[in-house]
């Protein structure tokens, strides 16, 4: 185990449990660390935005960064719990694998899934990351982002399959289509070959992007016609989850 890391965590815990800013000597006495050790750990935490120094007595307290990070975790847990009934319904209607994803930078992260009962199906795992510009759930979420967000993908555009969209212009076309249709689709795998999918973004109480729900299956079974039929149910699932999160769709 990394002893320095463990000491840093213990220091964070001590600050979190404190009702007022703490000094170096005070913390060193409580944690049984040397003052130089505490000072070094505080300087590292301060440089990363987790701690701030309070003048004029050189005491320290946590910033809200931990709260922000924790809030993301709580929102994700709430999203999984709230989305499960709609995911189950969508899986029953389509018979295909259903995914719940969130956007992290230029990747999608699968946070939940319901596996298809078909022997031949799309294979993924919870916690897996994939390039957002190649995925139906990724494109659905990007359709909710400002146009300039796509510039983040310029250094990452590369070909994974014969159908991968590898230019910003092509990506813009897909995002525009998703905005017009209300859902995104990938007819032939752009990250992994042979996968067809459609997805719709999930928005929260204030219209903010929360995640995306989508279905996927082998393109030998899921054709363009099926995608259009399934998209209706995917959009309804996303709307149902959004309502449960407090979002009210404009009429």
Residue, then its C-alpha position, 0 to 999 in steps of 0.5 A: x500500500x502507498x503509505x503517503x497516499x493513505x496519510x493524505x486520505x487520513x488528513x482529508x478525513x480529519x479536515x472533513x470532520x472538523x467544524x473549523x479550519x485546522x492548523x498544521x500543529x493541531x493536525x500533526x498532533x491528532x494524526x501522529x504525523x510530523x509537522x513537515x509531513x502534514x505541511x507537505x500533504x497540505x501543499x499537495x492537496x492545495x495544489x490540486x484544489x482540495x484544500x485552501x489556506x485561511x489567512x492570517x493564521x495559516x489554518x486550512x480547510x477543505x474546498x467544495x471539490x470533494x462535494x462536487x465529486x461526491x455529488x457526481x457519484x450520488x447523481x450516477x447512483x440515482x440515475x441507475x436506480x431511477x432508470x432501471x424500470x424504463x431499461x427493463x421495459x425497453x429490453x422487453x420490447x426490443x429483445x436487444x441489449x439495453x445500455x445506460x451511459x454517461x459522458x466523461x470528456x470524450x468517452x462514454x462510460x457504461x453505468x448499467x446494462x440489461x443483456x439480451x437473451x439472444x445467443x448472438x448479441x452486443x457484448x459490453x460490460x458495466x464500467x467499460x469506456x468507449x469513444x463517444x464519437x463512435x457510439x449511438x449513446x455518445x452521439x445522443x449526448x453530444x447532440x445536447x452539448x454546445x457545437x464547440x464541444x466537438x472540437x475536443x474530439x479533433x485529436x482523438x478522431x481515428x478509424x476503428x472500423x470501415x464505417x467510423x466517422x473520422x472528421x469533425x464535419x462528418x461528426x457534425x452531420x451525425x449530431x445534426x441528424x440526432x437533433x432533428x430526429x430526437x435520437x442517434x443511430x449507428x447502423x454498422x459498428x463504428x467502434x466494433x464491427x457488426x453492431x447496430x444501435x440507437x440511443x436518446x439523451x436523458x435530461x434532468x430537472x433543468x434540462x441538463x444532460x444526465x446520460x443516455x439510454x440506448x439499445x444495440x444488437x448485431x447488424x445482421x438482425x437489427x436493420x434500418x427498419x428495426x432501428x426506426x421502430x426501436x427508436x420510438x421506444x428508446x425516446x419514450x424510455x429517455x423521456x420516462x427517466x427524465x420525468x422521474x428526474x424532474x424534467x418537464x418536457x416543453x409543450 
